[in-house]
Amino acid sequence: MRVLILEDEPLIAMDLEDIVVETLQADCVWASSLHDGFQRILEGVDFALLDFDLGGDNSSAIARTLEDLRVPFCFVSGSLSDVPSRFSRIPKIAKPYRHADIVRALTAA
């Protein structure tokens, strides 16, 4: 399994990677921008953890692409109130997150 972590804060991305590897023993790929995120998706991913607010941009376009490709994902963000209602069925985890919440999202995928 290959998991995309779209996160513009490196320490948070590292923590999420630790949780993913510990839980699923999956390969993780990081992206900190939309451009990098699209590149990683082109390389193939099976699941994604998306920060919504990417410092002046947001991950809506990545989320739409993942939906089109039928790749499951979860928002992990401090800006969940900004997530458009079209993503109401997508799992969401608020920052600061709890380790157990990330594990639940990963195992549900």
Secondary structure as GFF3:
##gff-version 3
##sequence-region A 1 109
A	DSSP	beta_strand	2	6	.	.	.	ID=ss1
A	DSSP	alpha_helix	10	24	.	.	.	ID=ss2
A	DSSP	beta_strand	27	31	.	.	.	ID=ss3
A	DSSP	alpha_helix	34	43	.	.	.	ID=ss4
A	DSSP	beta_strand	47	50	.	.	.	ID=ss5
A	DSSP	alpha_helix	60	69	.	.	.	ID=ss6
A	DSSP	beta_strand	73	77	.	.	.	ID=ss7
A	DSSP	three_ten_helix	80	82	.	.	.	ID=ss8
A	DSSP	three_ten_helix	85	87	.	.	.	ID=ss9
A	DSSP	beta_strand	92	94	.	.	.	ID=ss10
A	DSSP	alpha_helix	99	108	.	.	.	ID=ss11
###
